[in-house]
């Protein structure tokens, strides 16, 4: 499975057999808040970052692993496949939510 996060990489999606679920407080995970001109609503903007499939379930292969374990531990064909997976681009999906301001909260 791909790894999904919000702009803050600590805000990771939980995955099950059919869905990815991202939960965050409205002001967390590097969410940008923009007041809307009617001064009653606030627009919250963030991005979902889709990282490519991890190789072998143990994370992506890096140069340290290559030198420690040798580049052909799983055979040259397998290693080429792992490198090809690593070069998959990371995708971004911008999303936004609009919420009414809570009248009971005062700014200080």
C-alpha positions, 0 to 999 in steps of 0.5 A: 500500500502507498503511504498517505500523509498530510503536509506534516509527515507525522499526520499519517493515514490509517489503512485497512483493506478498502480505505485510507483514513486521515484524521486531524484537528482543524488547526493541526498538520500544517493546515492553513486557515483562511477567513472568508469575507462573510466573517462567519466561515473559515476555509481550512486547506491542506494537502494529502501526500501520496508516497509510492509503494514501499519495497518489500514492506520494510521501507524503501531501499537507500544507499546505506542498505545497498552497501550494507547488504550488497546491491544484489541480495535478492538478485539483480532483477529484483533490485532493478524492480525496487529501484524502479518503484522508488522512482515513482513520483510522490503525488499531492492532492489539495483539499479544503473544508469550510466550517462556521466559526464557533460563536462561543470562542473569543479571540485573545 
